Amino acid sequence: MREPTLLPVFGRLGVKSPIAIVAASARSSNMTNLAARMREGLSAHGPLALKLGVVLWTVLLLAAVFFILQT
């Protein structure tokens, strides 16, 4: 008697792909998309981001000095 064929429920040739591989590829894809979006954002707003970074760094430094001198 002949065996019934496997239904393609679990993917190709009846083998289910490991979850770790699927999660890792999704994460790397997300990181690739994030890096691309950050590059686009920096290329569009790079000089403004640099100026804001310098201003924030200066404010944090002055606040730290102020709080150190208060004690």
VOBA-105420 format. One record per atom (N, C-alpha, C, CB): residue in three letters; x, y, z; residue number from 0. Coordinates in nm, 3 decimals, padded with zeros to 5 digits. Glycine has a CB too. Example, Ala and Ser with C-alpha at 12.3 -4.5 7.8 and 13.67 -1.06 7.14 Angstrom:
<atoms>
<ala,<01.319,-00.569,00.780>,0>
<ala,<01.230,-00.450,00.780>,0>
<ala,<01.320,-00.330,00.780>,0>
<ala,<01.131,-00.447,00.905>,0>
<ser,<01.285,-00.225,00.708>,1>
<ser,<01.367,-00.106,00.714>,1>
<ser,<01.290,00.003,00.787>,1>
<ser,<01.408,-00.060,00.572>,1>
</atoms>
This chain:
<atoms>
<met,<00.083,-00.118,00.000>,0>
<met,<00.000,00.000,00.000>,0>
<met,<00.088,00.125,00.000>,0>
<met,<-00.095,-00.001,00.121>,0>
<arg,<00.047,00.227,-00.071>,1>
<arg,<00.125,00.348,-00.088>,1>
<arg,<00.102,00.445,00.027>,1>
<arg,<00.091,00.415,-00.221>,1>
<glu,<00.212,00.514,00.071>,2>
<glu,<00.202,00.613,00.178>,2>
<glu,<00.143,00.743,00.122>,2>
<glu,<00.342,00.640,00.242>,2>
<pro,<00.060,00.812,00.197>,3>
<pro,<00.009,00.941,00.148>,3>
<pro,<00.120,01.046,00.149>,3>
<pro,<-00.111,00.989,00.235>,3>
<thr,<00.114,01.138,00.055>,4>
<thr,<00.216,01.243,00.049>,4>
<thr,<00.196,01.342,00.163>,4>
<thr,<00.211,01.317,-00.088>,4>
<leu,<00.308,01.401,00.205>,5>
<leu,<00.302,01.501,00.311>,5>
<leu,<00.247,01.632,00.256>,5>
<leu,<00.441,01.523,00.374>,5>
<leu,<00.159,01.691,00.330>,6>
<leu,<00.107,01.822,00.290>,6>
<leu,<00.212,01.929,00.321>,6>
<leu,<-00.027,01.853,00.363>,6>
<pro,<00.221,02.031,00.239>,7>
<pro,<00.323,02.134,00.265>,7>
<pro,<00.284,02.229,00.377>,7>
<pro,<00.348,02.214,00.138>,7>
<val,<00.251,02.173,00.495>,8>
<val,<00.210,02.254,00.608>,8>
<val,<00.331,02.322,00.670>,8>
<val,<00.137,02.168,00.712>,8>
<phe,<00.443,02.251,00.676>,9>
<phe,<00.560,02.303,00.745>,9>
<phe,<00.667,02.354,00.650>,9>
<phe,<00.619,02.197,00.833>,9>
<gly,<00.631,02.398,00.535>,10>
<gly,<00.728,02.453,00.443>,10>
<gly,<00.775,02.350,00.342>,10>
<gly,<00.846,02.507,00.519>,10>
<arg,<00.889,02.374,00.288>,11>
<arg,<00.941,02.292,00.180>,11>
<arg,<00.982,02.153,00.230>,11>
<arg,<01.061,02.361,00.114>,11>
<leu,<00.939,02.050,00.162>,12>
<leu,<00.971,01.911,00.189>,12>
<leu,<00.931,01.867,00.329>,12>
<leu,<01.117,01.888,00.169>,12>
<gly,<00.832,01.932,00.387>,13>
<gly,<00.783,01.892,00.518>,13>
<gly,<00.876,01.923,00.632>,13>
<gly,<00.756,01.748,00.517>,13>
<val,<00.975,02.009,00.612>,14>
<val,<01.069,02.045,00.717>,14>
<val,<01.039,02.186,00.763>,14>
<val,<01.216,02.033,00.667>,14>
<lys,<01.022,02.201,00.894>,15>
<lys,<00.994,02.333,00.948>,15>
<lys,<01.126,02.403,00.977>,15>
<lys,<00.907,02.323,01.077>,15>
<ser,<01.138,02.528,00.935>,16>
<ser,<01.263,02.601,00.958>,16>
<ser,<01.276,02.635,01.106>,16>
<ser,<01.267,02.730,00.872>,16>
<pro,<01.397,02.636,01.159>,17>
<pro,<01.418,02.668,01.300>,17>
<pro,<01.377,02.812,01.331>,17>
<pro,<01.565,02.646,01.339>,17>
<ile,<01.326,02.832,01.451>,18>
<ile,<01.279,02.964,01.490>,18>
<ile,<01.396,03.061,01.506>,18>
<ile,<01.199,02.955,01.622>,18>
<ala,<01.509,03.013,01.553>,19>
<ala,<01.623,03.101,01.577>,19>
<ala,<01.671,03.165,01.447>,19>
<ala,<01.738,03.023,01.641>,19>
<ile,<01.669,03.092,01.338>,20>
<ile,<01.714,03.147,01.211>,20>
<ile,<01.616,03.253,01.163>,20>
<ile,<01.729,03.036,01.106>,20>
<val,<01.488,03.229,01.180>,21>
<val,<01.388,03.326,01.136>,21>
<val,<01.400,03.454,01.220>,21>
<val,<01.245,03.268,01.148>,21>
<ala,<01.418,03.440,01.351>,22>
<ala,<01.429,03.558,01.437>,22>
<ala,<01.557,03.635,01.406>,22>
<ala,<01.427,03.517,01.585>,22>
<ala,<01.665,03.566,01.381>,23>
<ala,<01.791,03.636,01.352>,23>
<ala,<01.783,03.711,01.221>,23>
<ala,<01.907,03.536,01.348>,23>
<ser,<01.722,03.653,01.121>,24>
<ser,<01.713,03.724,00.994>,24>
<ser,<01.620,03.844,01.004>,24>
<ser,<01.664,03.630,00.884>,24>
<ala,<01.513,03.832,01.083>,25>
<ala,<01.424,03.946,01.101>,25>
<ala,<01.496,04.058,01.175>,25>
<ala,<01.296,03.904,01.176>,25>
<arg,<01.576,04.023,01.274>,26>
<arg,<01.647,04.124,01.350>,26>
<arg,<01.751,04.193,01.262>,26>
<arg,<01.714,04.061,01.472>,26>
<ser,<01.823,04.119,01.182>,27>
<ser,<01.924,04.181,01.097>,27>
<ser,<01.858,04.270,00.992>,27>
<ser,<02.011,04.073,01.029>,27>
<ser,<01.741,04.229,00.945>,28>
<ser,<01.669,04.312,00.850>,28>
<ser,<01.625,04.442,00.916>,28>
<ser,<01.547,04.237,00.794>,28>
<asn,<01.578,04.433,01.039>,29>
<asn,<01.539,04.552,01.113>,29>
<asn,<01.657,04.645,01.134>,29>
<asn,<01.477,04.514,01.248>,29>
<met,<01.772,04.588,01.170>,30>
<met,<01.891,04.669,01.192>,30>
<met,<01.936,04.735,01.062>,30>
<met,<02.004,04.584,01.251>,30>
<thr,<01.923,04.664,00.952>,31>
<thr,<01.959,04.722,00.823>,31>
<thr,<01.868,04.839,00.791>,31>
<thr,<01.953,04.616,00.712>,31>
<asn,<01.738,04.820,00.815>,32>
<asn,<01.643,04.929,00.789>,32>
<asn,<01.670,05.047,00.881>,32>
<asn,<01.499,04.880,00.808>,32>
<leu,<01.702,05.019,01.006>,33>
<leu,<01.729,05.127,01.101>,33>
<leu,<01.852,05.205,01.060>,33>
<leu,<01.747,05.071,01.243>,33>
<ala,<01.957,05.133,01.019>,34>
<ala,<02.080,05.202,00.977>,34>
<ala,<02.054,05.287,00.853>,34>
<ala,<02.192,05.099,00.948>,34>
<ala,<01.974,05.236,00.760>,35>
<ala,<01.944,05.312,00.639>,35>
<ala,<01.863,05.437,00.673>,35>
<ala,<01.866,05.225,00.538>,35>
<arg,<01.768,05.424,00.764>,36>
<arg,<01.689,05.541,00.803>,36>
<arg,<01.774,05.644,00.876>,36>
<arg,<01.571,05.499,00.891>,36>
<met,<01.868,05.597,00.960>,37>
<met,<01.954,05.691,01.030>,37>
<met,<02.045,05.764,00.933>,37>
<met,<02.038,05.618,01.135>,37>
<arg,<02.098,05.692,00.833>,38>
<arg,<02.181,05.756,00.732>,38>
<arg,<02.103,05.862,00.656>,38>
<arg,<02.237,05.653,00.634>,38>
<glu,<01.979,05.830,00.619>,39>
<glu,<01.896,05.927,00.547>,39>
<glu,<01.869,06.050,00.634>,39>
<glu,<01.762,05.863,00.504>,39>
<gly,<01.838,06.026,00.761>,40>
<gly,<01.812,06.137,00.852>,40>
<gly,<01.932,06.226,00.873>,40>
<gly,<01.764,06.086,00.984>,40>
<leu,<02.050,06.162,00.889>,41>
<leu,<02.172,06.242,00.908>,41>
<leu,<02.212,06.317,00.783>,41>
<leu,<02.285,06.153,00.954>,41>
<ser,<02.189,06.256,00.667>,42>
<ser,<02.225,06.328,00.545>,42>
<ser,<02.133,06.447,00.523>,42>
<ser,<02.220,06.234,00.424>,42>
<ala,<02.008,06.435,00.567>,43>
<ala,<01.914,06.546,00.549>,43>
<ala,<01.931,06.653,00.657>,43>
<ala,<01.772,06.495,00.550>,43>
<his,<01.960,06.610,00.781>,44>
<his,<01.964,06.704,00.894>,44>
<his,<02.097,06.700,00.967>,44>
<his,<01.852,06.674,00.991>,44>
<gly,<02.205,06.667,00.900>,45>
<gly,<02.335,06.651,00.964>,45>
<gly,<02.386,06.775,01.034>,45>
<gly,<02.433,06.610,00.864>,45>
<pro,<02.392,06.890,00.967>,46>
<pro,<02.444,07.010,01.034>,46>
<pro,<02.360,07.052,01.155>,46>
<pro,<02.452,07.125,00.936>,46>
<leu,<02.230,07.039,01.143>,47>
<leu,<02.143,07.074,01.255>,47>
<leu,<02.163,06.978,01.372>,47>
<leu,<01.996,07.074,01.212>,47>
<ala,<02.177,06.849,01.341>,48>
<ala,<02.200,06.749,01.446>,48>
<ala,<02.332,06.775,01.516>,48>
<ala,<02.198,06.606,01.388>,48>
<leu,<02.434,06.814,01.442>,49>
<leu,<02.564,06.844,01.502>,49>
<leu,<02.555,06.965,01.595>,49>
<leu,<02.669,06.869,01.392>,49>
<lys,<02.487,07.069,01.550>,50>
<lys,<02.472,07.189,01.634>,50>
<lys,<02.394,07.158,01.761>,50>
<lys,<02.402,07.301,01.555>,50>
<leu,<02.286,07.082,01.748>,51>
<leu,<02.207,07.046,01.867>,51>
<leu,<02.289,06.959,01.962>,51>
<leu,<02.079,06.973,01.826>,51>
<gly,<02.368,06.869,01.907>,52>
<gly,<02.452,06.784,01.991>,52>
<gly,<02.553,06.864,02.071>,52>
<gly,<02.524,06.681,01.907>,52>
<val,<02.615,06.963,02.005>,53>
<val,<02.712,07.048,02.074>,53>
<val,<02.644,07.130,02.182>,53>
<val,<02.784,07.141,01.975>,53>
<val,<02.526,07.183,02.152>,54>
<val,<02.453,07.263,02.251>,54>
<val,<02.413,07.177,02.370>,54>
<val,<02.327,07.328,02.188>,54>
<leu,<02.360,07.058,02.345>,55>
<leu,<02.321,06.970,02.456>,55>
<leu,<02.441,06.928,02.539>,55>
<leu,<02.249,06.847,02.402>,55>
<trp,<02.552,06.896,02.475>,56>
<trp,<02.672,06.858,02.547>,56>
<trp,<02.721,06.973,02.636>,56>
<trp,<02.783,06.815,02.450>,56>
<thr,<02.717,07.095,02.584>,57>
<thr,<02.760,07.212,02.661>,57>
<thr,<02.668,07.235,02.781>,57>
<thr,<02.763,07.337,02.572>,57>
<val,<02.538,07.223,02.760>,58>
<val,<02.442,07.243,02.869>,58>
<val,<02.462,07.136,02.977>,58>
<val,<02.297,07.239,02.816>,58>
<leu,<02.484,07.012,02.937>,59>
<leu,<02.506,06.906,03.036>,59>
<leu,<02.636,06.929,03.113>,59>
<leu,<02.510,06.770,02.967>,59>
<leu,<02.738,06.974,03.045>,60>
<leu,<02.865,07.001,03.112>,60>
<leu,<02.851,07.116,03.212>,60>
<leu,<02.974,07.035,03.009>,60>
<leu,<02.784,07.223,03.172>,61>
<leu,<02.762,07.336,03.263>,61>
<leu,<02.674,07.297,03.381>,61>
<leu,<02.699,07.454,03.188>,61>
<ala,<02.573,07.215,03.358>,62>
<ala,<02.487,07.169,03.467>,62>
<ala,<02.566,07.082,03.564>,62>
<ala,<02.367,07.091,03.413>,62>
<ala,<02.654,06.997,03.514>,63>
<ala,<02.735,06.913,03.602>,63>
<ala,<02.829,06.998,03.687>,63>
<ala,<02.817,06.812,03.520>,63>
<val,<02.891,07.098,03.626>,64>
<val,<02.979,07.187,03.703>,64>
<val,<02.900,07.264,03.807>,64>
<val,<03.053,07.286,03.609>,64>
<phe,<02.782,07.310,03.771>,65>
<phe,<02.697,07.383,03.866>,65>
<phe,<02.662,07.297,03.986>,65>
<phe,<02.569,07.432,03.796>,65>
<phe,<02.621,07.172,03.961>,66>
<phe,<02.581,07.085,04.072>,66>
<phe,<02.700,07.043,04.156>,66>
<phe,<02.509,06.963,04.019>,66>
<ile,<02.817,07.032,04.096>,67>
<ile,<02.937,06.998,04.175>,67>
<ile,<02.974,07.115,04.265>,67>
<ile,<03.056,06.962,04.082>,67>
<leu,<02.964,07.237,04.214>,68>
<leu,<02.999,07.353,04.295>,68>
<leu,<02.898,07.382,04.405>,68>
<leu,<03.014,07.474,04.206>,68>
<gln,<02.775,07.337,04.391>,69>
<gln,<02.672,07.360,04.492>,69>
<gln,<02.693,07.273,04.615>,69>
<gln,<02.535,07.332,04.434>,69>
<thr,<02.762,07.162,04.603>,70>
<thr,<02.779,07.073,04.720>,70>
<thr,<02.900,07.107,04.802>,70>
<thr,<02.790,06.931,04.675>,70>
</atoms>
